[in-house]
């Protein structure tokens, strides 16, 4: 099996992933009557702030480690690039755990940090939709409750079979959980703005509540993993938009364009951080005492 580093540095996988993400918008956008880039720009800017500023801050608030904001921002950006290359974005979680353990964080604490961040992110989506007044699908609540039940069972099994995987430090306090929940809700708002922008670029529009309802309904399909831009979640979102009156071509273009745009900051921010991290590691290895040959003492003949 390829290592994470090999996957992340694979040019073939990177090119294939980017090609899949841009194929649908490249085929659908030319067939639309009019396409405007300005709604996309207006939607992309807040989403970049939400993804690469608010999400790392949420992760830091829920992590029991003395690591700064800059460290979390760089590690999160690197993980997003790997997440785009793996189904279900699972590679992002694995990479974040790897970065934590290499920063002398215990395996149990690293696993707890990423798992709690995932749960708070899902809760942020649910609470955001409730506060926005969108109709929350019953299936979404059932899936959320099912995931929670499975998580409890897994926790009990791990506690009995592999207790070393459990966190050694305390869980995040209630204040940190509330802080993370607020940041997660703000991030969900940035996703809605991005989707509004990509839909507006096709010349169509929906009310924010209709858009949130379609977005929430599509999250149920997120339980089934798939590649970025071609997962069941994107397919369900296209179907939901069509059900609200958006033509198939415009719906597919808007959703696939949203997925394709995720590559731009991931390559720019995550790729730059990964290259800098790799060069710094190479320089540190070159400066280690083990890399410097030890001088051999010259024997002095006895008088």
C-alpha positions as CSV (number, residue, x, y, z in Angstrom):
1,X,0.0,0.0,0.0
2,X,1.3,3.4,-0.9
3,X,2.3,5.6,2.0
4,X,0.6,9.0,2.7
5,X,3.6,10.8,1.5
6,X,3.8,8.8,-1.7
7,X,0.1,9.5,-2.4
8,X,0.4,13.2,-1.7
9,X,3.5,13.5,-3.9
10,X,2.1,11.4,-6.7
11,X,1.8,13.6,-9.8
12,X,-0.4,11.0,-11.5
13,X,-3.0,11.0,-8.8
14,X,-2.8,14.8,-8.5
15,X,-3.4,15.3,-12.2
16,X,-6.2,12.6,-12.3
17,X,-8.0,14.2,-9.3
18,X,-7.9,17.6,-10.8
19,X,-9.0,16.3,-14.2
20,X,-12.0,14.6,-12.7
21,X,-12.9,17.7,-10.8
22,X,-12.8,20.1,-13.8
23,X,-14.2,17.7,-16.4
24,X,-17.9,18.3,-15.7
25,X,-17.8,22.1,-15.5
26,X,-15.7,22.2,-18.6
27,X,-18.3,20.2,-20.5
28,X,-21.4,21.8,-19.0
29,X,-20.5,25.5,-18.8
30,X,-20.1,26.1,-22.5
31,X,-23.6,24.9,-23.1
32,X,-25.2,27.5,-20.8
33,X,-26.7,30.7,-22.3
34,X,-24.6,33.0,-20.2
35,X,-21.8,32.5,-17.6
36,X,-20.6,35.3,-15.3
37,X,-17.4,34.8,-13.2
38,X,-18.2,37.6,-10.6
39,X,-20.7,35.6,-8.5
40,X,-18.1,32.8,-8.3
41,X,-15.4,35.3,-7.1
42,X,-17.8,36.8,-4.5
43,X,-18.7,33.3,-3.2
44,X,-15.2,31.9,-3.3
45,X,-13.5,34.5,-1.1
46,X,-15.6,33.9,2.0
47,X,-15.4,30.1,1.5
48,X,-11.6,30.3,1.4
49,X,-11.7,32.2,4.7
50,X,-14.1,29.7,6.2
51,X,-12.1,26.6,5.0
52,X,-8.6,27.8,5.7
53,X,-9.0,30.2,8.6
54,X,-12.2,29.2,10.6
55,X,-11.8,25.4,10.3
56,X,-8.2,25.4,11.5
57,X,-9.2,27.6,14.4
58,X,-12.0,25.2,15.2
59,X,-9.6,22.3,15.1
60,X,-7.2,24.1,17.4
61,X,-9.9,24.9,19.9
62,X,-10.7,21.2,20.2
63,X,-7.1,19.9,20.3
64,X,-5.5,19.2,23.6
65,X,-2.0,20.3,22.5
66,X,0.2,23.4,22.8
67,X,0.4,24.1,19.1
68,X,-0.1,27.5,17.6
69,X,-2.6,28.8,15.0
70,X,0.0,28.9,12.3
71,X,0.8,25.2,12.8
72,X,-2.8,24.2,12.7
73,X,-3.4,26.4,9.5
74,X,-0.5,24.8,7.7
75,X,-1.4,21.2,8.7
76,X,-5.1,21.7,7.8
77,X,-4.2,23.1,4.4
78,X,-1.9,20.1,3.7
79,X,-4.6,17.7,4.8
80,X,-7.2,19.3,2.4
81,X,-5.0,18.5,-0.5
82,X,-4.7,14.9,0.5
83,X,-8.5,14.8,1.3
84,X,-9.3,15.8,-2.3
85,X,-7.4,12.8,-3.5
86,X,-9.1,10.2,-1.3
87,X,-12.8,9.1,-1.2
88,X,-14.8,10.5,1.6
89,X,-12.1,13.0,2.4
90,X,-10.7,10.4,4.8
91,X,-7.1,11.2,3.8
92,X,-7.4,14.6,5.4
93,X,-8.2,13.1,8.8
94,X,-5.3,10.6,8.5
95,X,-2.9,13.3,7.6
96,X,-3.9,15.5,10.5
97,X,-3.4,12.6,12.9
98,X,0.0,12.0,11.4
99,X,1.0,15.7,11.8
100,X,-0.2,15.6,15.5
101,X,1.7,12.4,16.3
102,X,4.8,13.8,14.7
103,X,4.4,16.9,17.0
104,X,4.7,14.6,20.0
105,X,0.9,14.2,20.6
106,X,-0.2,10.8,21.7
107,X,-2.1,8.6,19.3
108,X,-5.2,8.6,21.4
109,X,-5.2,12.4,21.8
110,X,-4.6,12.8,18.0
111,X,-7.5,10.5,17.2
112,X,-9.7,12.3,19.7
113,X,-8.8,15.7,18.3
114,X,-9.7,14.8,14.7
115,X,-12.9,12.8,15.8
116,X,-14.2,15.6,18.0
117,X,-13.5,18.1,15.2
118,X,-15.5,16.0,12.8
119,X,-18.4,15.6,15.2
120,X,-18.5,19.4,16.0
121,X,-18.4,20.1,12.2
122,X,-21.5,17.9,11.7
123,X,-23.3,19.5,14.6
124,X,-22.5,22.9,13.2
125,X,-24.2,22.0,9.9
126,X,-27.3,20.8,11.7
127,X,-27.5,23.8,14.0
128,X,-26.8,26.2,11.2
129,X,-29.7,24.8,9.2
130,X,-32.0,25.0,12.2
131,X,-31.1,28.6,12.9
132,X,-31.4,29.4,9.2
133,X,-35.0,28.2,9.2
134,X,-34.4,25.5,6.6
135,X,-36.4,22.3,6.8
136,X,-34.1,19.6,8.2
137,X,-34.6,16.2,6.5
138,X,-35.7,13.5,8.9
139,X,-33.3,11.1,7.2
140,X,-30.4,13.5,8.0
141,X,-31.4,13.3,11.7
142,X,-31.6,9.5,11.5
143,X,-28.2,9.3,9.9
144,X,-26.7,11.6,12.5
145,X,-28.2,9.6,15.3
146,X,-26.9,6.4,13.7
147,X,-23.4,7.7,13.4
148,X,-23.5,8.8,17.0
149,X,-24.6,5.4,18.1
150,X,-21.9,3.7,16.1
151,X,-19.4,6.1,17.6
152,X,-20.4,5.1,21.1
153,X,-20.2,1.4,20.3
154,X,-16.7,1.9,18.7
155,X,-15.6,3.8,21.8
156,X,-16.7,1.0,24.1
157,X,-14.9,-1.6,22.0
158,X,-11.7,0.4,21.7
159,X,-11.8,1.0,25.5
160,X,-11.8,-2.7,26.1
161,X,-9.6,-4.0,23.2
162,X,-7.1,-1.1,22.5
163,X,-7.1,1.3,25.5
164,X,-3.9,2.9,24.3
165,X,-5.9,4.5,21.4
166,X,-8.0,6.5,23.9
167,X,-6.9,10.1,24.8
168,X,-4.7,10.4,27.8
169,X,-5.5,14.1,28.3
170,X,-8.9,15.7,29.2
171,X,-11.6,16.2,26.6
172,X,-12.2,19.7,25.4
173,X,-14.2,21.8,27.9
174,X,-17.7,23.0,27.2
175,X,-16.4,26.5,26.3
176,X,-14.2,25.1,23.6
177,X,-17.0,23.0,22.2
178,X,-19.3,26.1,21.9
179,X,-16.4,28.0,20.3
180,X,-15.9,25.2,17.8
181,X,-19.7,25.0,17.1
182,X,-19.9,28.8,16.4
183,X,-16.9,28.5,14.0
184,X,-18.5,25.5,12.3
185,X,-21.7,27.4,11.7
186,X,-19.8,30.3,10.2
187,X,-18.0,27.9,7.9
188,X,-21.4,26.4,6.8
189,X,-22.5,29.9,5.9
190,X,-19.4,30.3,3.7
191,X,-20.4,27.0,1.9
192,X,-23.8,28.4,1.2
193,X,-22.3,31.6,-0.2
194,X,-20.0,29.6,-2.5
195,X,-23.0,27.5,-3.8
196,X,-25.0,30.7,-4.3
197,X,-22.1,32.1,-6.3
198,X,-21.6,29.1,-8.5
199,X,-25.4,28.9,-9.1
200,X,-25.5,32.6,-9.9
201,X,-22.7,32.2,-12.4
202,X,-25.0,29.9,-14.5
203,X,-27.6,32.6,-14.6
204,X,-30.0,31.0,-12.2
205,X,-30.8,31.7,-8.6
206,X,-32.7,30.4,-5.6
207,X,-33.7,31.8,-2.3
208,X,-31.2,31.1,0.5
209,X,-33.8,28.9,2.4
210,X,-34.4,26.8,-0.7
211,X,-30.7,26.4,-1.3
212,X,-30.1,25.4,2.3
213,X,-32.8,22.8,2.1
214,X,-31.2,21.3,-1.0
215,X,-27.8,21.4,0.6
216,X,-29.0,19.7,3.8
217,X,-30.9,17.0,1.9
218,X,-27.7,16.2,0.0
219,X,-25.7,15.6,3.2
220,X,-27.5,12.4,3.8
221,X,-25.7,10.9,0.8
222,X,-22.4,12.0,2.3
223,X,-22.4,8.8,4.3
224,X,-21.4,7.0,1.1
225,X,-17.8,8.0,0.2
226,X,-16.8,9.0,-3.2
227,X,-14.2,11.1,-5.1
228,X,-14.3,14.9,-4.9
229,X,-16.7,16.2,-7.5
230,X,-18.2,12.9,-8.3
231,X,-19.4,11.6,-4.9
232,X,-23.0,10.7,-4.0
233,X,-23.3,13.9,-2.1
234,X,-22.7,16.0,-5.2
235,X,-25.1,13.8,-7.2
236,X,-27.8,14.3,-4.5
237,X,-27.3,18.0,-4.5
238,X,-27.8,18.1,-8.3
239,X,-31.0,16.2,-8.0
240,X,-32.2,18.5,-5.2
241,X,-31.5,21.6,-7.3
242,X,-33.3,20.1,-10.3
243,X,-36.3,19.4,-8.0
244,X,-36.4,23.1,-7.2
245,X,-36.6,24.1,-10.8
246,X,-33.0,24.5,-11.9
247,X,-32.2,22.9,-15.3
248,X,-30.0,19.8,-15.3
249,X,-27.2,21.4,-17.1
250,X,-27.1,24.4,-14.8
251,X,-27.4,22.3,-11.7
252,X,-24.6,20.0,-12.7
253,X,-22.4,22.9,-13.7
254,X,-22.9,24.8,-10.4
255,X,-22.2,21.7,-8.2
256,X,-19.2,20.5,-10.2
257,X,-17.8,24.1,-10.4
258,X,-18.1,24.3,-6.6
259,X,-16.1,21.0,-6.3
260,X,-13.5,22.1,-8.9
261,X,-12.9,25.4,-7.2
262,X,-11.8,23.5,-4.0
263,X,-8.6,22.6,-5.9
264,X,-7.4,26.1,-6.3
265,X,-6.7,27.0,-2.6
266,X,-5.7,23.4,-1.8
267,X,-3.0,23.4,-4.4
268,X,-1.9,27.0,-3.6
269,X,-1.9,26.8,0.2
270,X,-1.6,23.1,0.9
271,X,0.9,22.5,-1.8
272,X,3.1,25.5,-0.8
273,X,3.0,24.4,2.9
274,X,3.9,20.9,2.0
275,X,6.9,22.0,-0.1
276,X,8.1,24.3,2.6
277,X,7.7,21.5,5.2
278,X,9.6,19.1,3.1
279,X,12.5,21.5,2.5
280,X,12.7,22.3,6.2
281,X,12.8,18.6,7.1
282,X,15.6,18.0,4.5
283,X,17.6,20.9,5.9
284,X,17.2,19.7,9.5
285,X,18.3,16.2,8.4
286,X,21.4,17.7,6.8
287,X,22.3,19.6,9.9
288,X,21.9,16.7,12.4
289,X,25.1,15.6,14.1
290,X,24.7,12.1,12.7
291,X,25.1,13.5,9.2
292,X,28.5,15.0,10.1
293,X,31.3,12.5,10.0
294,X,33.1,12.0,13.3
295,X,36.8,12.7,13.1
296,X,39.0,9.7,13.6
297,X,41.6,10.3,16.2
298,X,45.2,9.9,15.0
299,X,47.2,7.6,17.2
300,X,50.3,9.1,18.7
301,X,53.3,6.8,18.9
302,X,54.7,6.3,22.4
303,X,57.9,8.1,23.2
